[in-house]
Amino acid sequence: MSDHEPSAEVASAGIGARRWVALAVVLSGIFVTVMDNSIVNIAIPAIRSSLHASFGEAELTVASYALAFSAGMITGGRLGDIWGQRRVFMVAFAAFTLTSFACGVAPNIEVLIAARLLQGASAAMLAPQVFALVRMSFADGGERTAAFGAMGVAIGLANIAGLILGGFLVQADLFGLGWRMIFLVNLPIGIAAMLLTPLVLADVRSGEHKRLDLAGVALSTLAMLLLMLPLVEGPERGWAGWPTAMLVASPVAFVGFYLHQRWKSRHGLSPLLETDLFGDRAFNVGALLILIFWASTTPFSFSYVLLMQIGYGYSPLATAASLAMLGGAFGIVSPIASRLVSFGVRRIMMAGVLVDLTGMLLALVLCRTIDPLPAAWLLPSLLLVGIGMGLFMTPILNVVMSGIHDRHVGSASGVLTTMQRGGNALGVAALEVPFFLTLSGAGSRGLNQTASYVQAFGAVALCNVLMLLAVVGLLLLLPDRTSGPS
């Protein structure tokens, strides 16, 4: 079998309902890994109280997962190429399920931080396999478009579901477990996925013999840590000392990693990252679009949570209910977007960005002009942002992954998941600065707590407007496709 053609087993095994059951199983992997990044944020106060942890220790439960997740995704993608995506998917999902259990039963904050670090490492192995399995298992252009559309839905809903489900589980206190349920909820999903995977998913792998590039693993991990660690910890430490030094050193490390990988690619030495990927303009522009767009989504949702819970004093459950406006709009629009590709993928994404931009502008105008601002007045903005996200996130993955050669699928998957995670971290780190600077300034001017948080939320909306304008410019450089290649 060639390294770029799905086997006959894949073609035959994927016919009918089993193919879509397989898709649901695979997408459960990306759903839980993305959701577990945001679900902890809303539980931080409960974790601090229950485990008698400092704020810094509680924040490490978020940071440790993000660091391990981000640092290992390029390696995780390559492991799928070497050992087979289905095998790595199952092993990684088993590890993710076990580490979720360890998080849920952690007796103290130290064990919780360690378990979250291991959970992030398993997520880094799991997430890239999802991209690769969808790309390899759906060869038909129309089916692949629908499959990537479903993946866009899963990723977008997972970002929102983490905040919504987290708020519900913490407040509901199911079985008296409190915040522990935000981790234990992964167990039935993981067990079901491991039981179903060998029944519904074909074992797709390349016939090419590959080895793991250990030097590449070390260089990529170092580069990602130099970038992600200061992004996660820098805001808390005021960017003094080592966070700034690491951030300055990270581009040098990335350049060194790329040059090393390009040398190995040219000499046929089985690199960790296939640098031929970057000869595809759609991949380059698409990866950058993913980075910037995802950098706008997480900070918007997270700052909205702060506004509702601290600014307005709403409960986690009430905050989750209002965020359902965004998540519901996304969930309804995303499947529709996958059916509109005949109008041109770039046009659909442009429409999504413009609707998202309208929602951000509405939030900005309301925050700047209405005082006092009723919380309910922001709901139309959430609705527009959700619609825009649905129109954009669904087609972008199809555009980027459809043109990728099968022998590059693992590398491409690692890069794209890195762009998502990097975008989220970069956005949160960058937009914390205007949020808290505006919050502090509003307080010094004598504004009350609600008005101060409204102004801070408006500052995030303004930054998102600027990022979305950059996305509009990049979309003009993206090759337009009515559908992915078959």
WONOR-V602268 format. One record per pair of residues at least 12 apart in sequence whose C-alpha atoms are under 7 Angstrom apart, sorted by the first residue. I is the first residue (numbers start at 1). J is the second residue. Records with the same first field share a line. If there is no record, write none. Layout:
BEGIN
I: J, J
END
This chain:
BEGIN
1: 207
2: 207
3: 206, 207, 208, 406, 407
4: 405, 406, 407
6: 136, 204
9: 202
10: 137, 202
13: 202
18: 200
21: 200
22: 200, 201
25: 193, 197
26: 130
27: 130, 151, 154
29: 93, 126, 127, 130
30: 127, 130, 155
31: 154, 155, 158
32: 186
33: 123, 127
34: 155, 158, 159
35: 158, 159, 161, 162
36: 162
37: 66
38: 159, 162, 163
39: 162, 163, 166, 182
40: 62
42: 163, 166, 167
43: 166, 170, 179
44: 58
46: 179
47: 179
51: 108, 109
53: 109
60: 113
61: 112, 113, 116
63: 232
64: 113, 116, 117
65: 116, 117, 119, 120
66: 120
67: 225, 228, 229
68: 117, 120, 121
69: 120, 121, 123, 124
70: 124, 224, 418, 421, 422
71: 221, 224, 225
72: 121, 124, 221
73: 124, 125, 128, 414, 417, 418
74: 411, 414, 415
75: 217, 272
76: 124, 125, 128, 414
77: 125, 128, 129, 410, 411, 413, 414
78: 272, 410, 411
80: 129, 410
81: 205, 206, 410
82: 210, 211
84: 204, 205
85: 129, 133, 204, 205
86: 203, 204
89: 126, 129
90: 194
92: 122, 125, 126
93: 126, 190
94: 190
95: 122
96: 119, 122, 123
97: 186, 187, 190
99: 115, 118, 119
100: 119, 183, 184, 186
101: 183, 184
102: 115
103: 115, 116, 183
104: 180, 181, 183, 184
127: 417
128: 413, 414, 417
131: 413
132: 409, 410, 413
134: 147
135: 401
139: 486
140: 486
141: 483, 484, 485, 486
145: 338, 398, 483, 484
146: 338
148: 394, 397, 398
149: 334, 335, 338, 394, 395
152: 393, 394, 397
153: 331, 334, 394
157: 327, 331
160: 327
163: 320
164: 320, 321, 323, 324
166: 182
167: 316, 317, 320
168: 316, 317, 320
169: 181, 182
171: 316, 317
210: 270
211: 270
212: 272
213: 270, 271, 272
216: 257, 271, 272
217: 272
219: 257
220: 257
223: 250, 253, 254
226: 246, 247, 249, 250
227: 246, 247, 250
230: 243, 244, 246, 247
231: 425, 426, 429
232: 425, 429
235: 429
261: 273, 275
262: 275
273: 411
274: 408, 411
277: 408
282: 400, 478, 479
283: 400
285: 474, 478
286: 396, 400
287: 416, 419
289: 471, 474
290: 419, 420
291: 419, 420, 422, 423
292: 423, 467, 471
293: 471
294: 420, 423, 424
295: 423, 424, 426, 427
296: 427, 464, 467
298: 424, 428
299: 427, 428, 431
300: 460
303: 457
304: 457
305: 319
307: 453, 454, 457
311: 449, 450, 453
312: 450
325: 379, 382, 383
326: 382, 383, 385, 386
327: 386
329: 383, 386, 387
330: 386, 387, 389, 390
333: 387, 390, 391
334: 390, 391, 394
337: 391, 394
338: 394, 395
341: 482, 483
342: 482, 483
343: 482
344: 480, 481, 482
345: 395, 480, 481, 482
346: 475, 480
348: 391, 392
349: 391, 392, 395
350: 472, 475
352: 387, 388, 389, 391, 392
353: 388, 392, 468, 472
355: 384, 385, 387, 388
356: 384, 385, 388, 389
357: 465, 468
359: 381, 382, 384, 385
360: 381, 461, 464, 465
361: 465
362: 381
363: 378, 381, 458, 461
364: 458, 461, 462
367: 454, 455, 458
368: 455, 458
372: 451
398: 484
399: 484
402: 484, 485
403: 485
431: 460
434: 459, 460
435: 456, 457, 459, 460
436: 456
438: 455, 456, 459
439: 452, 453, 455, 456
END
